[in-house]
Amino acid sequence: MLDYVPAQVRVRVIRRPRYGCRACEEAVVQAPAPERPIDGGMATEALLAHVLVNKYADHLPLYRQAQIFGRQGVTLDRSTLCNWVGRACWWLAPLHELVLSTVLASPKVFADDTTLPVLDPGRGRTKTGRLWCYAVDNRPWCGPGYPAAAYVYSEDRKGEHPQTHLRGFRGLLQVDGYAGFGGLITGKTDDAPQLAFCWAHVRRKFYDIHIATKSPLAEEALRRIAELYTIEAELRGLHAERRRSVRQQRSRSLVEAMRVWLTEQLERISGRSTLAQAMRYALNHWNGLILYLDDGRLELDTNTVERAMRPVALGRKNALFAGADTGGRHWAIVATLIQTAKLNDVDPLAWLTDVLERIVAGHTKRNNLASLLPWNCKAAKAVEAPSSA
């Protein structure tokens, strides 16, 4: 039988007695007080981690958490919890920067963005901020490194933001059709990044048309794209060169036939129809769509980063908005750490608690933050487990 014991909120008392010697002058000694994550605050590192995971992994807004604490006999105002989140993010910001730099050091990165409503004081409404996500996962082609997702907040969707985030990036960037990413290759040089596009975005346009109108042309486009996905399902987990070889043998002819078909059909239908728009979208992005045929490291779509956006959408649905631009930046910091931990099969609560305890106590300096990355912590614990047994 599976039983459940509710969690307990407990008070941790720190006793520091003073000791003195009557025979000595000014010989009173006392152990130094341990560092606290919040100066003068009552929250421990474990409690801060609990609040962060509840909000950003389990999508419980702070007002609901305050109600839960109230049922446990602890009265906490939502503003207090908000201050706790801000202070925790102050400690965790350097680790967020390290995860972001680690992701952007990869030879291949996925990128996408999503909306984040933010309160706009004085105007009585919200404004639309953006969360940009940069993700890496080389496991489908047996590549090096570890999966990770890093988020960055901005107040709008101007193309200057991804250009700033990706300044110096020289690898493969797989994105949707957002024009802001195109600024990365304006005045293209030999060391500029290569833009690869997403077949899922092409498919989505034809799918919406087929659902709405039952168009046979849209159905045919979906069938042709499905053939590409069938081949890709067989290639997942193979080395990059093997993937490239099979794509050249089996996928290239299908893709070339599809381009001929799209061009022919586009001449036969109304240029203002949504079906024509979907076809033009595919043809206008064609060079980036077929780039995956010549590079086994690329995927057919950007679903890796799309999946990383789902937790943001769930949190946005429950919380409705961030309280300020600082709240958006806090969201980016904590979402980065939690999503990266989950991608590496690391428990976010236990890991964040350990990270906060080590950073607050000063056991890990800024130049040694790499030891706190989820995959390094996981490897260290795996080494310790046999010895402790």
Secondary structure by P-SEA (a helix, b strand, c coil): cbbbbcbbbbbbbbbbbbbbbcccccccccccccccccccccccaaaaaaaaaacccccccaaaaaaaaaaacccccaaaaaaaaaaaaaaaaaaaaaaaaaaaaccbbbbbbbbbbbbbccccbbbbbbbbbbbbbccccccccccbbbbbbbccccaaaaaaaacccccbbbbcccccccccccccccccbbbbbbaaaaaaaaaaaaaccccaaaaaaaaaaaaaaaaaaaaccccaaaaaaaaaaccaaaaaaaaaaaaaaaaccccccaaaaaaaaaaaaccccccccccccccccaaaaaaaaaaaaaaaaaacccccaaaaaaaaaaaaaaaaaaaacccaaaaaaaaaaaaaaccccccccccccaaaaaaaaaaaccccc
